[in-house]
């Protein structure tokens, strides 16, 4: 695959072998004659979409346009939380499952994708158990798209990726030293007792450590997903509490952390010693309200992209390589990066 990828970068107008090509390039070209074309596995990243209004429909249509333009099949959706504004759902019979999820995406290019969902702060204001139980409802009744949220935090594997989904309703609220009212932590029952909340957070950190240790195969891309970003150049700013999880992710070679919450699209890098560059993406433009604010200056991280607008991201997975592309509500590419896995 590496041979194919590199040799394809040679211009069609390059001279034939033996007439100017460097020896290495010539070797790669010859090696590629015997390699096979490898199709990428395409995932969509979407968050903060549960508005049920025109903004959500606009982003859905942009995803459809992008998928049609590229003629690809979306296998998975990485969801970064906030499925139902403003107060989650009340039960598995809540009409919002149909109105905001199935009726919006059920006939779209995401119909047959498996949705790997994470809890957002607005989701945690309603019945969390209802969202967990809907996983079985969706499967048993053959609903489309496929809702997958089996527990508050969980892991999932595909041939080319391993995903660890966090519950930041618990983790963020327990670890954050100065909680803003906008995150609703004070109304989550599990956070009213600080000692119990810290114990729950430690259990989740221990689980993440073990999960990453057990899924460290080379060539497989490793994602962690959580609603609340560690770093944000717009809206709520950084999470001081979640920063303690970054070294853990870097130590276990997590290739990207995907989040939402700050209704925007961002790519932020942080260099962590010998572990190299750690990537975080904020994909929170799925249809929720926007609060236009200018990006702030960050001296402790590198902000590769940060804009407050609607949109989504696409991940192309190849063996040992992932390409993350951020697109706006018109399906225009606004940022792209390749990361070795």
C-alpha positions as CSV (number, residue, x, y, z in Angstrom):
1,X,0.0,0.0,0.0
2,X,2.8,2.4,0.8
3,X,4.4,1.7,-2.6
4,X,1.1,2.4,-4.3
5,X,0.5,5.6,-2.4
6,X,3.9,7.0,-3.0
7,X,4.2,6.0,-6.6
8,X,0.8,7.5,-7.4
9,X,2.4,10.9,-6.5
10,X,4.6,10.6,-9.5
11,X,3.3,12.9,-12.2
12,X,1.8,11.3,-15.3
13,X,4.3,13.5,-17.3
14,X,7.3,12.0,-15.4
15,X,10.0,10.5,-17.7
16,X,10.0,6.7,-18.2
17,X,12.2,4.5,-16.1
18,X,15.8,5.1,-16.6
19,X,15.3,8.7,-18.0
20,X,15.6,10.9,-14.9
21,X,13.6,9.1,-12.2
22,X,15.6,8.7,-9.0
23,X,16.5,5.1,-8.1
24,X,14.0,5.0,-5.2
25,X,11.1,6.4,-7.2
26,X,11.9,3.9,-9.9
27,X,11.9,1.0,-7.4
28,X,8.6,2.2,-6.0
29,X,7.1,2.4,-9.5
30,X,8.2,-1.2,-10.3
31,X,6.9,-2.5,-7.0
32,X,3.5,-1.0,-7.5
33,X,3.0,-2.9,-10.7
34,X,2.1,-5.9,-8.6
35,X,0.1,-4.2,-5.8
36,X,-3.7,-4.1,-5.7
37,X,-5.9,-1.1,-5.3
38,X,-7.2,-0.8,-1.8
39,X,-10.6,0.9,-1.2
40,X,-10.8,3.2,1.8
41,X,-13.4,2.5,4.6
42,X,-15.4,5.7,4.8
43,X,-16.8,7.0,8.1
44,X,-18.7,10.3,8.8
45,X,-18.3,12.3,12.0
46,X,-21.3,14.3,13.2
47,X,-22.2,16.0,16.4
48,X,-24.6,18.4,18.1
49,X,-27.2,17.5,15.5
50,X,-30.4,17.0,17.5
51,X,-32.3,20.2,16.7
52,X,-34.9,18.8,14.3
53,X,-34.8,22.1,12.4
54,X,-33.6,23.4,9.0
55,X,-29.9,23.4,10.1
56,X,-30.0,19.7,10.8
57,X,-31.6,19.0,7.4
58,X,-29.0,21.2,5.6
59,X,-26.1,19.3,7.1
60,X,-27.7,16.0,6.3
61,X,-28.2,17.1,2.6
62,X,-24.5,18.2,2.5
63,X,-23.4,14.7,3.7
64,X,-25.6,13.2,1.0
65,X,-24.1,15.5,-1.7
66,X,-20.5,14.6,-0.5
67,X,-21.2,10.8,-0.5
68,X,-22.8,11.0,-4.0
69,X,-19.9,13.1,-5.3
70,X,-17.4,10.6,-4.1
71,X,-19.5,7.5,-4.9
72,X,-18.6,5.9,-1.6
73,X,-20.6,3.9,1.0
74,X,-20.5,5.1,4.6
75,X,-20.0,2.2,7.0
76,X,-20.0,4.0,10.3
77,X,-21.0,7.3,11.9
78,X,-18.9,8.6,14.8
79,X,-21.3,10.7,16.9
80,X,-20.0,13.3,19.3
81,X,-23.2,13.8,21.3
82,X,-26.2,15.9,21.9
83,X,-28.8,14.0,20.0
84,X,-31.9,15.6,21.4
85,X,-32.2,19.3,22.4
86,X,-32.9,20.5,25.0
87,X,-33.6,17.9,27.5
88,X,-32.9,14.5,26.0
89,X,-35.7,11.9,25.8
90,X,-38.1,10.5,28.4
91,X,-38.4,6.8,27.3
92,X,-37.7,4.5,24.3
93,X,-41.2,5.5,23.0
94,X,-40.2,9.2,22.9
95,X,-41.2,10.6,19.5
96,X,-37.8,12.3,19.1
97,X,-36.1,9.0,18.2
98,X,-38.3,9.0,15.1
99,X,-38.6,12.7,14.5
100,X,-35.0,13.8,15.0
101,X,-33.1,10.6,14.1
102,X,-34.9,8.1,11.9
103,X,-37.0,10.4,9.8
104,X,-34.0,12.7,9.2
105,X,-31.4,10.1,8.4
106,X,-33.5,7.0,7.6
107,X,-33.6,7.7,3.8
108,X,-30.2,9.3,3.6
109,X,-26.7,8.1,2.7
110,X,-26.3,7.2,6.4
111,X,-29.3,4.8,6.4
112,X,-27.3,1.6,6.5
113,X,-24.4,2.9,8.6
114,X,-23.8,1.9,12.2
115,X,-24.0,4.9,14.4
116,X,-21.6,4.8,17.3
117,X,-23.2,7.3,19.7
118,X,-21.9,9.1,22.7
119,X,-23.8,11.0,25.4
120,X,-23.8,14.8,25.3
121,X,-24.8,17.1,28.2
122,X,-28.3,17.7,26.7
123,X,-28.8,13.9,26.4
124,X,-27.9,13.5,30.1
125,X,-30.7,15.9,31.1
126,X,-33.2,13.3,30.0
127,X,-33.3,9.5,30.5
128,X,-29.9,8.1,29.8
129,X,-31.2,4.6,30.2
130,X,-33.8,5.2,27.4
131,X,-31.0,6.0,25.0
132,X,-29.0,2.9,26.0
133,X,-32.1,0.7,25.7
134,X,-32.9,2.0,22.3
135,X,-29.9,0.1,21.0
136,X,-31.9,-3.1,21.5
137,X,-35.1,-1.5,20.1
138,X,-33.2,-0.4,17.0
139,X,-31.7,-3.9,16.4
140,X,-34.8,-6.0,17.2
141,X,-37.2,-3.9,15.1
142,X,-34.7,-3.4,12.3
143,X,-34.8,0.3,12.5
144,X,-32.7,2.5,10.2
145,X,-30.2,3.9,10.8
146,X,-28.7,1.5,13.3
147,X,-28.5,3.1,16.8
148,X,-25.5,1.8,18.8
149,X,-25.2,3.1,22.4
150,X,-25.0,-0.1,24.5
151,X,-23.6,1.5,27.7
152,X,-22.5,4.9,28.9
153,X,-19.0,4.2,27.8
154,X,-17.9,1.3,25.6
155,X,-15.6,0.2,22.8
156,X,-16.1,-1.0,19.3
157,X,-13.8,-2.5,16.6
158,X,-13.9,-2.7,12.9
159,X,-11.2,-4.2,10.6
160,X,-9.4,-0.8,10.4
161,X,-10.3,1.1,13.5
162,X,-10.8,0.7,17.2
163,X,-13.1,3.2,19.0
164,X,-13.3,4.0,22.7
165,X,-16.4,6.0,23.5
166,X,-16.3,8.0,26.7
167,X,-19.1,9.3,29.0
168,X,-18.1,12.9,29.5
169,X,-21.3,13.6,31.4
170,X,-19.6,11.7,34.2
171,X,-15.9,12.2,33.4
172,X,-15.9,16.0,32.7
173,X,-18.3,16.9,35.5
174,X,-16.2,14.9,38.1
175,X,-12.8,16.2,37.0
176,X,-13.5,19.8,36.1
177,X,-12.4,22.2,38.9
178,X,-14.6,25.2,37.9
179,X,-17.9,24.0,36.4
180,X,-19.8,26.4,34.2
181,X,-23.6,26.4,34.6
182,X,-24.0,25.8,30.8
183,X,-22.8,22.2,31.2
184,X,-25.7,21.2,33.5
185,X,-23.4,19.1,35.8
186,X,-25.2,20.3,38.9
187,X,-28.4,18.5,37.8
188,X,-26.9,15.1,37.0
189,X,-27.7,12.8,40.0
190,X,-24.3,11.0,39.9
191,X,-22.4,14.3,40.3
192,X,-24.2,15.6,43.4
193,X,-21.9,13.5,45.6
194,X,-18.4,14.6,44.7
195,X,-16.6,11.6,46.2
196,X,-18.8,9.1,44.3
197,X,-18.4,11.1,41.1
198,X,-14.6,11.0,41.4
199,X,-14.7,7.2,42.0
200,X,-16.8,6.8,38.9
201,X,-14.4,8.9,36.9
202,X,-11.5,6.8,38.1
203,X,-13.3,3.6,37.0
204,X,-13.8,5.1,33.6
205,X,-10.1,6.1,33.3
206,X,-9.1,2.6,34.4
207,X,-11.4,1.1,31.8
208,X,-10.0,3.3,29.1
209,X,-6.4,2.3,30.0
210,X,-7.2,-1.4,29.9
211,X,-9.2,-1.0,26.6
212,X,-6.3,0.8,24.9
213,X,-3.8,-1.8,26.1
214,X,-5.9,-4.6,24.7
215,X,-6.4,-3.0,21.3
216,X,-2.9,-1.9,20.3
217,X,-2.5,-3.7,17.0
218,X,-0.3,-1.9,14.5
219,X,-1.9,-0.5,11.4
220,X,-5.3,-0.1,13.1
221,X,-6.4,3.4,13.8
222,X,-7.4,4.2,17.4
223,X,-10.1,6.8,18.1
224,X,-11.4,8.1,21.4
225,X,-14.8,9.9,21.3
226,X,-16.3,12.1,23.9
227,X,-18.7,15.0,23.8
228,X,-16.6,17.6,25.7
229,X,-13.4,18.7,24.0
230,X,-10.1,18.9,25.9
231,X,-9.1,22.0,24.0
232,X,-11.3,24.5,22.2
233,X,-10.4,27.7,20.4
234,X,-14.0,28.9,20.5
235,X,-17.0,29.0,22.8
236,X,-16.3,27.2,26.1
237,X,-12.5,27.0,26.0
238,X,-10.4,24.3,27.4
239,X,-11.4,21.6,29.9
240,X,-8.8,21.6,32.8
241,X,-10.2,18.3,34.1
242,X,-10.0,16.4,30.9
243,X,-6.4,17.5,30.3
244,X,-5.3,14.7,32.6
245,X,-6.6,12.1,30.1
246,X,-4.5,13.4,27.3
247,X,-1.2,11.8,28.4
248,X,-3.0,8.5,28.8
249,X,-4.3,8.7,25.2
250,X,-0.9,9.8,23.9
251,X,0.9,7.0,25.8
252,X,-1.3,4.4,24.2
253,X,-1.0,5.9,20.7
254,X,-4.5,7.2,20.2
255,X,-4.5,8.7,16.8
256,X,-7.4,11.1,17.3
257,X,-9.8,12.4,19.9
258,X,-13.2,13.4,18.4
259,X,-15.5,15.7,20.4
260,X,-18.4,18.1,20.0
261,X,-20.1,20.5,22.5
262,X,-18.5,23.7,21.2
263,X,-20.8,24.2,18.2
264,X,-18.0,24.6,15.6
265,X,-15.5,22.7,13.5
266,X,-11.9,22.5,14.8
267,X,-8.6,20.6,14.4
268,X,-6.1,21.1,17.2
269,X,-2.7,19.5,17.7
270,X,-0.6,19.2,20.8
271,X,2.9,17.9,20.9
272,X,3.5,15.6,23.9
273,X,7.1,14.8,24.4
274,X,8.4,11.6,22.8
275,X,4.9,10.5,22.1
276,X,4.7,12.9,19.2
277,X,1.6,14.9,18.0
278,X,-1.8,14.3,19.5
279,X,-4.8,15.2,17.3
280,X,-8.1,16.5,18.5
281,X,-11.1,17.3,16.3
282,X,-14.2,19.2,17.4
283,X,-17.0,18.3,15.1
284,X,-20.1,20.0,16.6
285,X,-21.8,21.6,13.6
286,X,-24.4,19.0,12.9
287,X,-27.4,21.2,13.2
288,X,-27.5,22.8,16.7
289,X,-27.7,26.5,17.3
290,X,-24.5,28.5,16.5
291,X,-23.0,31.2,18.7
292,X,-20.7,33.2,16.5
293,X,-17.4,34.0,18.2
294,X,-14.0,34.6,17.0
295,X,-11.3,31.9,17.6
296,X,-9.1,32.7,20.5
297,X,-5.3,32.5,20.5
298,X,-3.8,29.3,21.9
299,X,-0.1,29.3,22.8
300,X,0.0,25.8,24.3
301,X,-1.5,24.0,21.3
302,X,-1.5,24.4,17.5
303,X,-4.8,25.4,16.1
304,X,-4.9,24.0,12.6
305,X,-8.5,25.0,11.9
306,X,-11.3,26.6,14.0
307,X,-14.5,28.2,12.6
308,X,-18.0,28.5,14.0
309,X,-20.2,27.1,11.2
310,X,-22.3,24.1,10.4
311,X,-20.7,21.0,8.9
312,X,-19.3,17.5,9.5
313,X,-16.1,15.5,8.9
314,X,-15.3,12.4,6.8
315,X,-12.7,9.8,7.7
316,X,-11.1,7.6,5.0
317,X,-9.4,4.6,6.6
318,X,-6.7,2.7,4.8
319,X,-4.4,0.1,6.4
320,X,-2.0,2.2,8.5
321,X,-3.4,5.6,7.3
322,X,-6.4,7.8,8.0
323,X,-7.4,11.0,6.2
324,X,-9.7,13.4,8.1
325,X,-11.6,15.9,6.0
326,X,-13.7,18.7,7.5
327,X,-16.5,20.0,5.3
328,X,-19.0,22.8,5.7
329,X,-22.8,22.9,5.3
330,X,-22.3,23.2,1.5
331,X,-20.2,20.0,1.4
332,X,-17.1,22.2,0.6
333,X,-13.8,20.9,2.0
334,X,-12.4,23.4,4.4
335,X,-9.6,21.4,6.0
336,X,-7.9,18.0,5.6
337,X,-5.1,16.1,7.3
338,X,-3.5,12.7,6.9
339,X,-2.4,10.7,10.0
340,X,-0.4,7.5,10.1
341,X,-1.9,4.8,12.2
